[in-house]
Amino acid sequence: MAMAHLQIDEIAARSVLVPQKQRGGGFTDYTLNPYVGCGMGCAYCYVMKFPFAAQHPLPWGTWVQPKLNAPFLVHKARAVIWGRRVFLGSATDPYQYIERRYRLTRQCLAILVECNLARLIVHTRSHLILDDLDLLRQFGDRLRIGFSIPTDDDRVRKRLEPKAPTIAVRLKTMQRLRAAGIRVHAAVAPVLYCHPRRFAALLREAADGVYCDTMAYTDKTGLPALPRAQAYFRSPAYRELVEELRACLQEVELLATE
């Protein structure tokens, strides 16, 4: 687990549950992020465009700020979130590698179990989620796992997500979650270069549904260092790849949002 070159600054947050105001009600009432920043450092992460990340002196993926009081703040807000919908991991990976050291996600989950949530959505790309199977099972059918897996080609993963778990590890993790009776949605967002037929076959075995989205390139992602990648994501060839993948996923539930 790569933490040797990660700057960790422990903080006390003012708040940890952020209310969401969305047209049509959206799919969540509150977001919860036990960490600021993310040690995965994916080159296309939309979070690096947020002011707190863009203004940080260190590059995205090299720093993390654990919110040491996150469990306390969740406990304090139990009455507020009772019976509501919570999205865990909207701006960080709740199961990035330092979770093994701090267990902030686990501590928050232990409190959320007591809050009679209408829905809990956990978004990750990490096998460390399996550490909390005992807690996750307690949410029953109110739980959804969104598992990020944007390609089936580990060479692509090494280029754009070098510090994230391998594709093989992610697929095995998704299968283990499903075997435990947990509903898993594959988040192919954004779609990276892949082999559509093979990728679709792998997703059929590992996910209950798939959410696909295209790469929204901006100059504030980490992709300027990869100019050929930048050009590719704006090309007709990329759009054709996405459409081919979607066509190959006809036997899987394609999700508009989750």
C-alpha positions, 0 to 999 in steps of 0.5 A: 500500500503506497503511503510512503510519499503521501503527506498526511495532515490530521484536521478537525472539521467544522462539518462532515455531512453536506446537505444536497439540493438537487432538482427532482430530489436527486439521489442523496440528501447528504454527502459524507467524506471522512477525508479531504484529498485522496491518495489514489491520485487518479489523473482525471479526478474531477475533485482536483478542480475544487477550490480546496484541491486546486489551491493546495500547494502539493499535487493532487494525489500526494496529500490527504487530510483525515478528519479526525472528528468525523465520527463525532460529527456524524454521531452529533447529527444522528437526528438530522440524518435519521431516515435520510439518504447518505452518499459516502465518498463523493469527493474522496475514496473512503477506502483509500489506503490510509483508512487502514490506519485511521478507520474513520470510514468504519467508525462513521459506518458504525454510527450510520447503522443506527440512523435508520437511513433510507439509503446508503451509497458507498463509492470506492475503487478499493478492496479495503471495503471488504474490511467492513463487510460485517457493518455493510451487511447490516444495512440490508437492501438499503445499501448500494455500492458504486464501484469505480472501474473505468477500464478492463485494461490494467495498462491503462490503469497503470497510466491514469490510476497508478496508485489505485488497485488493479483491475483484477483486484477490483473485479474480485472485490465486486464479486465478493460483495455480490456474494455477500448479498450486497448490490454492486453498481459498476461506475465506468465513469469516465470510460477509459480505453477498453476492449468493449466485448471483454469488458462487458463480459467481465462487468456482467459477472461482477455488477448488478448494474452499470453507470457509464459516462464519458471523459469530460476533459478540462485543463484542470485535470492531470491529463495535460501531461498526456497530450495524446490522451487529451486528443483521444478523449476529444476524438470521434474514435473515443465516442465510438468506443463508448457507444460500442461498450454501451451496446455490448452491455445490453444484458446489464442494467444501464443506470442513468444515475445512482 
